[in-house]
Amino acid sequence: MKIGDFAGNTPELRIERYFAGRTQAWGVFEDRFGTLRRSFTVAIDGRWDGRELVLDERFLYADGETDRRVWRIVRTAEGTYEGRADDVIGTAVGRSAGNALNWTYEMALKVGGDRWRVRFDDWMWLQPGDALINRANVYRWGLWIGTVSLFFLPEGRMIQPSVEINPAVQPPAAAE
């Protein structure tokens, strides 16, 4: 995929607007064999001051482990972003167009009692109703090791997507 493939798609994703305020997220990590390894929720508090977006992310994993990451993101030009966090190695680079954002970055990812240097190729797509879908492929030593899937909803901003219902189509009868 290329970010330009999404130019003109709506609704438009502007992360500085989308993440301003409280956002909830639900996610899973599947390894390269399709085995679900972790599931988690994230509470995100976002602040945009006109120059910098600060995302305070608090993770709660299904096994009870907790974690926290604080992103500091700046828009460097129209459709481009740079971000930093304590466990991100160097600078994350983001490009957006239409309803999509692509983040690429390296991270010192905590795995058990160790830290792995991994690379994320992270894609986000804003959907009608203010739902944001996120899929991140994770690589170690250049090899794909798994995928993180996340779904975001801002608190108090969910809009029901419009769906046309054809009255001529009847739902299936309930089994007796």
Secondary structure, 3 states (H helix, E strand, C coil): CCHHHHCCCCCCCCHHHHCCEEEEEEEEEEECCCCEEEEEEEEEEEEECCCEEEEEEEEEECCCCEEEEEEEEEEEECCEEEEECCCEEEEEEEEEECCEEEEEEEEEEEECCEEEEEEEEEEEEECCCCCEEEEEEEEECCEEEEEEEEEEEECCCCCCCCCCCCCCCCCCCCCC
